[in-house]
Amino acid sequence: MSLLPSPLSQTAPNPTPEPLLTPVAPAPGQGSTGVTDTVIPVQPGTSTTGGFLPDWSIGEWLGYSGVIVLALALTVVATTTLWWMLHAWRSADDLRATQFSSSPRPARHRFTLLVPGRHEEEVMGQTLDRLAQQDHPDFEIIAIVGHDDPGTELVVRQAAARHPHLIKVVVDDSVPKNKPKALNRALQIATGDVVGVFDAEDEVHPGLLTVVDSKFQETGADVVQGGVQLMNFETSWWSLRNVLEYYFWFRSRLHFHARSKFIPLGGNTVFVTRDRLAWSRGWDDQCLAEDCELGVRLSSDGAKVVVAYNPEYVTREETPPTLTSLYKQRTRWNQGFLQVLGKGEWKALPTLRQRMYARYLLNMPFLQAATGLLIPISIAFILLVKVPTPVALITFLPLVPTVVTLVAEAAGLTEFGRVYDKKVRVRDYVRLVLGLIPYQVFLAAAAVRSVVRQLKGDGSWEKTEHTGAHRDAVAVPTPTPALATATMEATR
């Protein structure tokens, strides 16, 4: 047997392995303890103090805290909007409670229907004709026109000649003109114990007054707000969103506001008892949202407001014909809400909860606009700015109710098409999704403009023009100039 060492035993010793953690030399004046000190890498934003708070600079604390507060505020606004949108669909009982009675009671009230019009010769004659077809046994119609609007006056007086026992004509000579001034002028000669308001382009169901009369009797209400629905969703990308706004507002949101006993009324298809209008001395002719202002005053005085919605009884309207026109209309509404907020009638509400709710609701147009504008900014911030992971996750919170809202809008569009017998195409859903952010930017721009006008003291009324896009083609008689002159002279 060989006694020579094995070849394995002659190999060179293994090299010393590299340390996993880098040694740190002891500080001057400190001796070695025999234990190797190491540097542990620290993740950005992680506390090095052994506590639970991140090790941020003052600037980082301010910046990240602001982002977090903004994200939480946007989430609250978006969630509130979603909750109001879906209120009517919480249960089958809630949905049924929002409707008119299927078996209306016999008529008891006399109605006065006010229809103001300014430069509405294309649509107002047909509106008056259809209002005159109501099946209620006791009502009158008062059409109000400006003294400087001969075209509309002609159409209105012709309608009065066709329905001499139903339609009266009032000429408003106030300067400058606006809708509440016209309404107050006609209220002076109204004979009904319930007064209703309609716009010059409205398509009204012939059985509406019958079910409204029954609702007053069933509930003992001071105010009954009926449904209003824009119809021409296929006209443009923004008209689609405008139509859905009305659908959710009258189908669901107003019912929630009425249940909360604080409600901004709609501009038409609203019926108020004559006693309540006498108490309020009509409409505030200095407010650009006279409907909202009247609702706030009546709510503050404890008036009972009932909202009812049936698709077959809704008043049908059209969206503004141009984006510029919609921009001016939304500016006027927002500025009117600002005026109502500043007027302070809501401070007379009996409970703190109602007053806080009123303040929140009157600020809602601006909060919604800010939400829509800041969501894309938040997304860009998340993608382009490096922030700690927890902060980044919080900034995504507003997207959750926003996405759910978009899904609810798509479902609402489907239901709208079904109940109104409108064909909804795939391209309409695509426009709905793609129009989300542009429409929110548009609303934000209108909100900013309303604030600027209010600060400048500009309370001028910007009228929304109408073309009858929601109506079927129906021949409307157009008289000759000679017949027109004779009609006006005969009915003055």
C-alpha positions as CSV (number, residue, x, y, z in Angstrom):
1,M,0.0,0.0,0.0
2,S,1.4,3.4,-0.9
3,L,2.0,5.8,1.9
4,L,2.1,8.8,-0.4
5,P,-0.4,11.5,0.3
6,S,-3.6,11.6,-1.7
7,P,-3.7,14.2,-4.5
8,L,-6.7,15.8,-2.8
9,S,-4.6,16.5,0.2
10,Q,-2.1,18.4,-1.9
11,T,-4.5,20.9,-3.3
12,A,-4.2,24.6,-2.3
13,P,-6.4,25.7,0.6
14,N,-9.8,27.3,-0.4
15,P,-9.8,31.1,-0.8
16,T,-11.4,33.1,2.0
17,P,-15.0,33.9,1.1
18,E,-16.1,37.6,0.6
19,P,-18.1,39.0,3.5
20,L,-21.9,39.3,2.9
21,L,-22.0,42.6,4.8
22,T,-19.3,45.3,4.5
23,P,-17.2,45.7,7.6
24,V,-17.1,49.1,9.2
25,A,-14.0,50.3,10.9
26,P,-14.5,51.4,14.5
27,A,-14.7,55.1,15.2
28,P,-11.6,56.8,16.5
29,G,-11.1,56.2,20.1
30,Q,-13.2,53.0,20.2
31,G,-11.6,49.7,20.4
32,S,-12.7,46.6,18.7
33,T,-15.2,44.4,20.5
34,G,-14.4,41.4,18.4
35,V,-17.8,41.7,16.7
36,T,-17.9,43.0,13.2
37,D,-20.0,46.2,12.7
38,T,-22.1,46.3,9.5
39,V,-24.1,48.8,7.5
40,I,-27.7,47.8,6.8
41,P,-29.2,49.4,3.7
42,V,-32.2,51.6,4.4
43,Q,-35.2,51.9,2.1
44,P,-36.3,55.4,1.3
45,G,-39.0,56.7,3.7
46,T,-38.2,54.0,6.3
47,S,-37.8,55.1,9.9
48,T,-34.2,54.9,11.2
49,T,-35.2,55.9,14.7
50,G,-36.8,52.6,15.6
51,G,-40.3,54.3,15.6
52,F,-43.3,53.9,13.4
53,L,-43.1,57.2,11.5
54,P,-41.1,57.5,8.3
55,D,-37.9,59.5,8.4
56,W,-39.0,62.3,6.0
57,S,-37.8,65.9,5.8
58,I,-40.1,68.7,6.7
59,G,-40.7,69.4,3.0
60,E,-41.5,65.7,2.3
61,W,-43.9,65.7,5.2
62,L,-45.7,68.7,3.9
63,G,-45.8,67.4,0.3
64,Y,-46.8,63.9,1.0
65,S,-49.4,64.9,3.6
66,G,-51.0,67.3,1.1
67,V,-51.2,64.5,-1.4
68,I,-52.8,62.2,1.1
69,V,-55.4,64.8,2.2
70,L,-56.2,65.6,-1.4
71,A,-56.7,62.0,-2.3
72,L,-59.0,61.3,0.7
73,A,-61.0,64.5,-0.1
74,L,-61.5,63.4,-3.7
75,T,-62.5,60.0,-2.6
76,V,-65.2,61.4,-0.3
77,V,-66.6,63.6,-3.0
78,A,-66.6,60.8,-5.6
79,T,-68.2,58.4,-3.2
80,T,-70.9,60.8,-2.2
81,T,-71.8,61.4,-5.8
82,L,-71.9,57.7,-6.4
83,W,-74.2,57.2,-3.4
84,W,-76.6,59.8,-4.5
85,M,-76.7,58.5,-8.0
86,L,-77.6,55.0,-6.9
87,H,-80.0,56.0,-4.1
88,A,-83.2,55.1,-5.9
89,W,-82.0,51.6,-6.7
90,R,-81.1,50.5,-3.2
91,S,-84.2,48.3,-3.1
92,A,-87.4,47.6,-5.0
93,D,-89.4,49.4,-2.3
94,D,-87.2,52.5,-2.7
95,L,-87.7,52.4,-6.5
96,R,-91.5,52.1,-6.2
97,A,-91.6,55.0,-3.6
98,T,-90.2,57.4,-6.2
99,Q,-93.1,56.9,-8.6
100,F,-96.5,58.5,-9.2
101,S,-99.6,56.4,-8.2
102,S,-100.8,53.9,-10.8
103,S,-104.4,54.7,-9.7
104,P,-104.6,58.5,-9.4
105,R,-107.4,60.1,-7.3
106,P,-110.1,62.3,-8.7
107,A,-109.0,65.9,-9.4
108,R,-109.3,68.4,-6.6
109,H,-106.9,71.3,-7.4
110,R,-106.9,74.1,-10.0
111,F,-103.6,74.5,-11.8
112,T,-101.9,77.5,-13.3
113,L,-99.1,76.6,-15.7
114,L,-96.5,79.3,-16.3
115,V,-94.5,79.2,-19.5
116,P,-91.9,82.0,-20.0
117,G,-90.3,82.3,-23.4
118,R,-87.7,84.6,-25.0
119,H,-86.8,84.3,-28.6
120,E,-88.5,80.9,-28.6
121,E,-90.7,81.2,-31.8
122,E,-89.3,77.9,-33.1
123,V,-90.6,75.8,-30.2
124,M,-93.0,77.6,-28.0
125,G,-96.2,77.3,-30.1
126,Q,-96.0,73.6,-30.2
127,T,-95.3,73.5,-26.4
128,L,-98.5,75.5,-25.7
129,D,-100.6,73.3,-28.0
130,R,-99.5,70.2,-26.2
131,L,-100.0,71.7,-22.8
132,A,-103.5,72.5,-23.8
133,Q,-104.1,68.8,-24.3
134,Q,-103.9,68.0,-20.6
135,D,-106.7,65.6,-19.5
136,H,-107.1,67.4,-16.1
137,P,-110.5,69.2,-15.9
138,D,-109.3,72.5,-14.3
139,F,-106.2,74.4,-15.4
140,E,-105.1,77.5,-17.2
141,I,-101.9,78.4,-19.1
142,I,-100.1,81.7,-18.9
143,A,-97.5,82.4,-21.5
144,I,-95.0,85.2,-20.8
145,V,-93.1,87.0,-23.5
146,G,-91.0,90.1,-23.6
147,H,-92.2,93.4,-25.0
148,D,-89.1,93.5,-27.3
149,D,-89.7,89.9,-28.7
150,P,-92.3,90.2,-31.5
151,G,-91.5,86.8,-33.0
152,T,-92.3,84.9,-29.8
153,E,-95.3,87.1,-29.1
154,L,-96.7,86.3,-32.5
155,V,-96.4,82.5,-31.9
156,V,-97.9,82.8,-28.4
157,R,-100.9,84.9,-29.4
158,Q,-101.6,82.5,-32.2
159,A,-101.6,79.6,-29.7
160,A,-103.9,81.7,-27.5
161,A,-106.3,82.2,-30.4
162,R,-106.4,78.4,-31.0
163,H,-107.1,77.8,-27.3
164,P,-108.9,80.9,-26.1
165,H,-110.4,79.4,-22.9
166,L,-107.0,78.0,-21.7
167,I,-104.2,80.3,-22.7
168,K,-103.5,83.8,-21.5
169,V,-100.7,86.1,-22.7
170,V,-98.7,88.3,-20.4
171,V,-96.1,90.8,-21.8
172,D,-93.1,91.4,-19.5
173,D,-91.8,95.0,-19.9
174,S,-89.1,94.7,-17.2
175,V,-85.5,95.6,-18.0
176,P,-83.2,93.8,-17.9
177,K,-85.2,90.6,-18.4
178,N,-84.7,87.2,-16.8
179,K,-86.9,84.1,-16.1
180,P,-87.8,84.9,-12.4
181,K,-89.0,88.3,-13.3
182,A,-91.3,86.8,-16.0
183,L,-92.6,84.2,-13.5
184,N,-93.4,86.9,-10.9
185,R,-95.2,89.0,-13.5
186,A,-97.5,86.2,-14.4
187,L,-98.0,85.1,-10.8
188,Q,-100.0,88.3,-10.3
189,I,-102.9,87.1,-12.4
190,A,-102.7,83.4,-11.7
191,T,-106.0,81.9,-10.4
192,G,-104.9,78.3,-9.6
193,D,-104.2,77.0,-6.1
194,V,-101.2,75.1,-7.5
195,V,-98.7,76.8,-9.8
196,G,-96.5,74.8,-12.2
197,V,-93.6,76.0,-14.3
198,F,-92.6,74.7,-17.7
199,D,-90.0,75.8,-20.2
200,A,-90.7,77.0,-23.8
201,E,-89.5,73.8,-25.4
202,D,-91.0,71.2,-23.1
203,E,-92.8,68.0,-24.2
204,V,-95.4,67.3,-21.5
205,H,-97.4,64.1,-21.1
206,P,-101.2,64.8,-21.3
207,G,-101.8,63.0,-18.0
208,L,-99.2,64.8,-16.0
209,L,-101.5,67.1,-14.1
210,T,-103.8,64.3,-13.1
211,V,-101.0,62.3,-11.4
212,V,-99.5,65.4,-9.8
213,D,-102.9,66.4,-8.4
214,S,-103.2,62.9,-6.9
215,K,-99.7,63.1,-5.4
216,F,-100.6,66.4,-3.6
217,Q,-103.7,64.6,-2.1
218,E,-101.8,61.5,-1.2
219,T,-98.9,63.2,0.6
220,G,-100.1,66.6,1.7
221,A,-97.1,68.1,0.0
222,D,-96.4,71.8,-0.4
223,V,-94.3,71.1,-3.5
224,V,-94.3,68.2,-6.1
225,Q,-91.2,68.0,-8.3
226,G,-91.8,65.9,-11.5
227,G,-89.1,64.4,-13.7
228,V,-87.3,66.1,-16.5
229,Q,-85.3,64.2,-19.1
230,L,-83.0,65.4,-21.9
231,M,-83.5,63.1,-24.9
232,N,-81.0,63.6,-27.7
233,F,-78.1,61.6,-26.3
234,E,-76.8,60.7,-29.8
235,T,-76.2,64.3,-30.9
236,S,-72.6,64.6,-29.6
237,W,-70.2,63.2,-27.0
238,W,-71.0,65.8,-24.5
239,S,-74.8,65.6,-25.0
240,L,-74.5,61.9,-24.0
241,R,-73.1,62.9,-20.7
242,N,-75.5,65.8,-20.2
243,V,-78.4,63.3,-20.8
244,L,-77.1,60.9,-18.2
245,E,-76.7,63.8,-15.7
246,Y,-80.4,64.6,-15.9
247,Y,-81.3,60.9,-15.8
248,F,-79.5,60.3,-12.5
249,W,-80.5,63.7,-11.0
250,F,-84.2,63.3,-11.5
251,R,-84.3,59.5,-11.2
252,S,-82.4,59.2,-8.0
253,R,-80.5,62.2,-6.5
254,L,-83.5,64.5,-6.0
255,H,-85.3,61.7,-4.1
256,F,-82.4,61.5,-1.7
257,H,-82.3,65.3,-1.2
258,A,-86.1,65.4,-0.6
259,R,-85.7,62.6,2.0
260,S,-83.0,64.7,3.6
261,K,-85.4,67.6,3.8
262,F,-83.1,70.0,1.9
263,I,-83.6,70.1,-1.9
264,P,-82.7,72.5,-4.7
265,L,-85.7,72.3,-7.0
266,G,-85.6,71.8,-10.7
267,G,-86.2,74.6,-13.1
268,N,-89.5,73.2,-14.6
269,T,-92.1,70.5,-14.0
270,V,-92.2,71.8,-10.5
271,F,-95.5,72.5,-8.8
272,V,-95.9,74.7,-5.7
273,T,-99.1,75.6,-3.8
274,R,-100.2,79.1,-4.2
275,D,-100.0,79.7,-0.4
276,R,-96.3,78.8,-0.3
277,L,-95.6,81.0,-3.3
278,A,-97.4,83.9,-1.5
279,W,-95.4,83.2,1.6
280,S,-92.1,83.3,-0.4
281,R,-93.3,86.3,-2.5
282,G,-92.5,84.3,-5.7
283,W,-89.1,83.8,-7.1
284,D,-85.9,85.7,-6.3
285,D,-85.4,87.8,-9.5
286,Q,-81.7,88.5,-8.6
287,C,-80.7,84.9,-8.5
288,L,-79.4,83.0,-11.5
289,A,-80.7,79.7,-10.1
290,E,-84.2,80.8,-9.0
291,D,-85.4,77.2,-8.8
292,C,-82.6,76.2,-6.4
293,E,-83.1,79.3,-4.3
294,L,-86.9,78.7,-4.0
295,G,-86.2,75.1,-2.9
296,V,-83.7,76.2,-0.3
297,R,-86.1,78.8,1.2
298,L,-89.0,76.4,1.3
299,S,-86.8,73.7,2.8
300,S,-85.5,76.1,5.5
301,D,-89.1,76.9,6.4
302,G,-90.0,73.2,6.7
303,A,-92.1,72.8,3.5
304,K,-92.8,69.3,2.5
305,V,-91.3,68.5,-0.9
306,V,-92.2,65.3,-2.8
307,V,-90.3,64.1,-5.8
308,A,-92.0,61.6,-8.3
309,Y,-90.6,60.0,-11.4
310,N,-92.2,57.8,-14.0
311,P,-90.6,57.5,-17.4
312,E,-93.9,57.9,-19.2
313,Y,-94.7,61.1,-17.3
314,V,-91.3,62.9,-17.6
315,T,-91.1,66.2,-19.3
316,R,-88.8,65.8,-22.3
317,E,-86.2,68.4,-23.3
318,E,-83.1,68.8,-25.5
319,T,-79.5,69.4,-24.6
320,P,-78.1,72.8,-25.5
321,P,-77.3,72.9,-29.2
322,T,-73.6,73.8,-28.9
323,L,-70.9,73.2,-26.4
324,T,-70.6,77.0,-25.9
325,S,-74.3,77.2,-25.0
326,L,-73.9,74.3,-22.5
327,Y,-70.8,76.1,-21.1
328,K,-72.9,79.3,-20.5
329,Q,-75.8,77.3,-19.0
330,R,-73.5,75.5,-16.6
331,T,-71.8,78.7,-15.6
332,R,-75.2,80.2,-14.8
333,W,-76.2,77.3,-12.7
334,N,-73.0,77.3,-10.8
335,Q,-73.1,81.0,-10.2
336,G,-76.7,80.6,-9.0
337,F,-75.5,78.0,-6.4
338,L,-72.8,80.5,-5.3
339,Q,-75.5,83.2,-4.8
340,V,-77.7,80.8,-2.8
341,L,-74.8,79.8,-0.7
342,G,-73.9,83.4,0.0
343,K,-77.5,84.5,0.6
344,G,-77.5,82.2,3.7
345,E,-81.2,81.1,3.8
346,W,-79.9,77.6,4.5
347,K,-78.7,78.8,7.9
348,A,-82.3,78.7,9.1
349,L,-82.4,74.9,8.8
350,P,-83.3,73.5,12.2
351,T,-80.4,71.0,12.7
352,L,-76.7,71.2,12.4
353,R,-76.7,68.1,10.2
354,Q,-79.0,69.7,7.7
355,R,-77.0,72.9,7.7
356,M,-73.7,71.0,7.1
357,Y,-75.4,69.0,4.4
358,A,-76.8,72.2,2.8
359,R,-73.3,73.8,2.7
360,Y,-71.9,70.6,1.2
361,L,-74.6,70.3,-1.4
362,L,-74.4,74.0,-2.5
363,N,-70.6,73.6,-2.9
364,M,-71.0,70.3,-4.8
365,P,-70.8,71.6,-8.4
366,F,-67.4,73.0,-7.5
367,L,-66.3,69.9,-5.6
368,Q,-67.3,67.7,-8.4
369,A,-65.5,69.8,-11.0
370,A,-62.4,69.8,-8.8
371,T,-62.6,66.1,-8.4
372,G,-62.8,65.5,-12.2
373,L,-60.0,67.9,-12.9
374,L,-57.6,66.6,-10.2
375,I,-58.1,62.9,-10.9
376,P,-56.1,63.0,-14.2
377,I,-53.5,65.2,-12.4
378,S,-53.3,62.6,-9.7
379,I,-52.7,59.9,-12.2
380,A,-49.9,61.9,-13.9
381,F,-48.4,62.6,-10.5
382,I,-48.4,58.9,-9.6
383,L,-46.7,57.9,-12.9
384,L,-44.2,60.7,-13.1
385,V,-43.2,61.5,-9.5
386,K,-41.5,58.9,-7.3
387,V,-43.3,58.7,-4.0
388,P,-43.2,56.1,-1.2
389,T,-45.3,53.1,-1.8
390,P,-48.0,53.7,0.9
391,V,-48.5,57.3,-0.4
392,A,-48.8,56.0,-4.0
393,L,-51.4,53.5,-2.9
394,I,-53.5,56.2,-1.2
395,T,-53.5,58.4,-4.3
396,F,-55.2,55.6,-6.2
397,L,-58.2,55.6,-3.8
398,P,-60.3,58.2,-5.8
399,L,-60.1,56.0,-8.8
400,V,-62.1,53.3,-7.1
401,P,-65.5,55.2,-6.8
402,T,-64.7,56.9,-10.2
403,V,-64.5,53.5,-12.0
404,V,-67.6,52.3,-10.2
405,T,-69.4,55.5,-11.2
406,L,-68.4,54.9,-14.8
407,V,-69.8,51.4,-14.6
408,A,-73.1,52.8,-13.1
409,E,-73.3,55.3,-15.9
410,A,-72.9,52.6,-18.5
411,A,-75.7,50.7,-16.7
412,G,-77.8,53.9,-16.6
413,L,-77.3,54.4,-20.3
414,T,-78.5,50.9,-21.0
415,E,-81.6,51.4,-18.8
416,F,-82.2,54.8,-20.4
417,G,-82.3,53.2,-23.9
418,R,-84.7,50.5,-22.7
419,V,-87.2,52.7,-20.9
420,Y,-87.3,55.5,-23.5
421,D,-87.1,53.1,-26.5
422,K,-83.8,54.5,-27.7
423,K,-81.2,52.4,-29.5
424,V,-77.9,52.5,-27.7
425,R,-74.9,51.4,-29.8
426,V,-71.4,50.3,-28.9
427,R,-70.0,53.6,-30.0
428,D,-72.2,55.3,-27.4
429,Y,-70.5,53.3,-24.6
430,V,-67.1,54.2,-26.1
431,R,-68.0,57.9,-26.2
432,L,-69.2,57.5,-22.6
433,V,-65.8,56.2,-21.4
434,L,-63.6,58.5,-23.6
435,G,-65.6,61.5,-22.6
436,L,-65.2,61.1,-18.9
437,I,-62.1,63.2,-18.3
438,P,-62.8,65.8,-21.1
439,Y,-66.3,66.4,-19.6
440,Q,-64.9,66.9,-16.1
441,V,-62.3,69.4,-17.4
442,F,-65.2,71.2,-19.1
443,L,-67.2,71.3,-15.9
444,A,-64.2,72.6,-14.0
445,A,-63.8,75.4,-16.6
446,A,-67.5,76.4,-16.2
447,A,-67.1,76.4,-12.4
448,V,-64.0,78.7,-12.6
449,R,-65.9,81.0,-14.9
450,S,-68.9,81.2,-12.6
451,V,-66.5,82.2,-9.7
452,V,-64.9,84.9,-11.9
453,R,-68.3,86.3,-12.9
454,Q,-69.5,86.3,-9.3
455,L,-66.3,88.1,-8.1
456,K,-66.8,90.7,-10.8
457,G,-70.4,91.2,-9.8
458,D,-71.7,90.1,-13.3
459,G,-75.2,88.7,-12.7
460,S,-76.4,89.0,-16.3
461,W,-78.6,86.2,-17.6
462,E,-77.2,84.1,-20.4
463,K,-80.1,82.4,-22.2
464,T,-79.9,78.9,-23.5
465,E,-81.3,78.7,-27.1
466,H,-83.5,75.8,-28.2
467,T,-84.0,74.1,-31.6
468,G,-86.5,71.3,-30.8
469,A,-84.0,68.5,-31.4
470,H,-85.9,66.3,-28.9
471,R,-89.1,66.4,-31.0
472,D,-90.4,64.4,-33.9
473,A,-91.0,66.3,-37.1
474,V,-94.4,67.8,-36.7
475,A,-95.9,70.5,-39.0
476,V,-96.4,73.7,-37.1
477,P,-98.7,76.2,-38.8
478,T,-96.8,79.3,-40.0
479,P,-99.2,82.2,-40.7
480,T,-98.8,84.8,-43.3
481,P,-97.7,88.3,-42.1
482,A,-101.2,89.7,-42.6
483,L,-102.8,87.0,-40.5
484,A,-100.0,87.4,-37.9
485,T,-100.7,91.1,-37.5
486,A,-104.5,90.5,-37.3
487,T,-104.0,87.8,-34.6
488,M,-101.8,90.0,-32.5
489,E,-104.2,92.9,-32.6
490,A,-107.2,90.8,-31.9
491,T,-105.6,89.2,-28.8
492,R,-104.1,92.3,-27.2
